[in-house]
Amino acid sequence: MNDWLIQNPNDPMAGTAKNEVFYYIDLLSELEESIYPTILNECPFQIYQQIGVLL
């Protein structure tokens, strides 16, 4: 994802992609600090579709 963002900094979907990357980085951070083995994925399905189009 980072490589794509570097190559396409002005793509209209770049902001969405960056937000989602940071969202999942935050979730991973929470998981590492948590005593629970899983996290609840609350990402809207539309975001997955947008990322798929983006890639």
Backbone hydrogen bonds in HBPLUS format (Angstrom, degrees):
<---DONOR---> <-ACCEPTOR-->    atom                        ^
c    i                          cat <-CA-CA->   ^        H-A-AA   ^      H-
h    n   atom  resd res      DA  || num        DHA   H-A  angle D-A-AA Bond
n    s   type  num  typ     dist DA aas  dist angle  dist       angle   num
A0005-LEU N   A0001-MET O   2.92 MM   4  6.22 161.9  1.96 155.9 160.7     1
A0006-ILE N   A0002-ASN O   2.96 MM   4  6.19 152.4  2.03 149.3 156.6     2
A0007-GLN N   A0003-ASP O   3.05 MM   4  6.29 154.7  2.11 147.5 154.0     3
A0008-ASN N   A0004-TRP O   2.87 MM   4  5.98 134.9  2.08 147.5 160.5     4
A0011-ASP N   A0008-ASN O   3.27 MM   3  5.56 171.7  2.28 116.4 117.9     5
A0014-ALA N   A0011-ASP O   2.97 MM   3  5.29 165.5  1.99 116.8 121.5     6
A0017-ALA N   A0013-MET O   2.97 MM   4  6.22 165.0  1.99 158.6 163.0     7
A0018-LYS N   A0014-ALA O   2.90 MM   4  6.12 162.3  1.93 152.5 156.9     8
A0019-ASN N   A0015-GLY O   2.98 MM   4  6.16 163.6  2.00 148.5 153.1     9
A0020-GLU N   A0016-THR O   2.97 MM   4  6.19 158.6  2.01 152.1 157.7    10
A0021-VAL N   A0017-ALA O   2.93 MM   4  6.16 155.6  1.99 149.5 156.5    11
A0022-PHE N   A0018-LYS O   2.99 MM   4  6.25 167.8  2.00 156.5 158.8    12
A0023-TYR N   A0019-ASN O   2.87 MM   4  6.04 148.7  1.97 142.1 151.9    13
A0024-TYR N   A0020-GLU O   2.97 MM   4  6.20 162.2  2.01 151.7 154.1    14
A0025-ILE N   A0021-VAL O   2.95 MM   4  6.18 146.1  2.07 145.8 156.2    15
A0026-ASP N   A0022-PHE O   2.93 MM   4  6.13 158.6  1.98 147.7 152.7    16
A0027-LEU N   A0023-TYR O   3.01 MM   4  6.33 153.9  2.08 143.5 151.1    17
A0028-LEU N   A0024-TYR O   2.93 MM   4  6.06 157.1  1.99 142.0 147.9    18
A0029-SER N   A0025-ILE O   2.96 MM   4  6.20 156.0  2.02 146.9 153.5    19
A0030-GLU N   A0026-ASP O   2.96 MM   4  6.24 158.2  2.01 150.2 155.7    20
A0031-LEU N   A0027-LEU O   2.92 MM   4  6.17 153.2  1.99 147.5 155.1    21
A0032-GLU N   A0028-LEU O   2.94 MM   4  6.21 158.2  1.99 152.4 157.5    22
A0033-GLU N   A0029-SER O   3.18 MM   4  6.41 143.5  2.32 143.0 152.3    23
A0034-SER N   A0030-GLU O   3.00 MM   4  5.99 117.3  2.40 137.6 153.5    24
A0034-SER N   A0031-LEU O   3.16 MM   3  4.98 145.6  2.29  96.1 106.3    25
A0047-ILE N   A0044-PRO O   2.98 MM   3  5.63 142.0  2.13 116.0 125.3    26
A0048-TYR N   A0045-PHE O   3.02 MM   3  5.33 120.6  2.38 104.3 118.2    27
A0049-GLN N   A0045-PHE O   3.21 MM   4  6.64 155.9  2.27 150.6 157.3    28
A0050-GLN N   A0046-GLN O   2.90 MM   4  6.20 156.1  1.95 148.8 155.4    29
A0051-ILE N   A0047-ILE O   2.88 MM   4  6.12 161.3  1.91 153.7 158.4    30
A0052-GLY N   A0048-TYR O   2.92 MM   4  6.10 153.9  1.99 145.4 152.9    31
A0053-VAL N   A0049-GLN O   3.00 MM   4  6.27 155.1  2.06 149.0 154.9    32
A0054-LEU N   A0050-GLN O   2.84 MM   4  6.01 154.7  1.91 146.0 154.2    33
A0055-LEU N   A0051-ILE O   2.87 MM   4  6.10 156.4  1.93 151.2 155.9    34
